Amino acid sequence: MRISDAITITELSRLLKKSRPTVYKYISDFESGDELAVPQAVCDLFHLIIDSEISKAEITRYCKKRFGEPDISISEQCQDIIELLKRYEKRIDLDRIEKIIRKEIERL
């Protein structure tokens, strides 16, 4: 079994609290036999996935126990930001904030 057959890269990224490119790199290094390039805890997880054909629910439980709960979702973070913007709309420069956000989105 391949790692990406057991869980999506996006889900694994969230559980490991790492970017998707980092998770892709870990998987690539691991699958090419360069396990020393992968953090030991992540390497242990990959072995568990490959060797025992663990379910997605079991992977999630394992990661939460081993790596902690994932950060709140982006949508929850966005909702918090929207509420703050509404609360302080008279004291903030929304045009400047929009430019910053658009610049960051383009960078992604």
RACORBEL-V549692 format. One record per helix or strand of 3 or more residues. SS is the DSSP state (hx for helix, st for strand). FROM is the first residue (numbers start at 1). TO is the last residue. If there is no record, write none. Layout:
BEGIN
SS | FROM | TO
SS | FROM | TO
END
This chain:
BEGIN
hx | 3 | 6
hx | 9 | 16
hx | 20 | 31
hx | 35 | 37
hx | 40 | 52
hx | 56 | 67
hx | 74 | 87
hx | 94 | 107
END
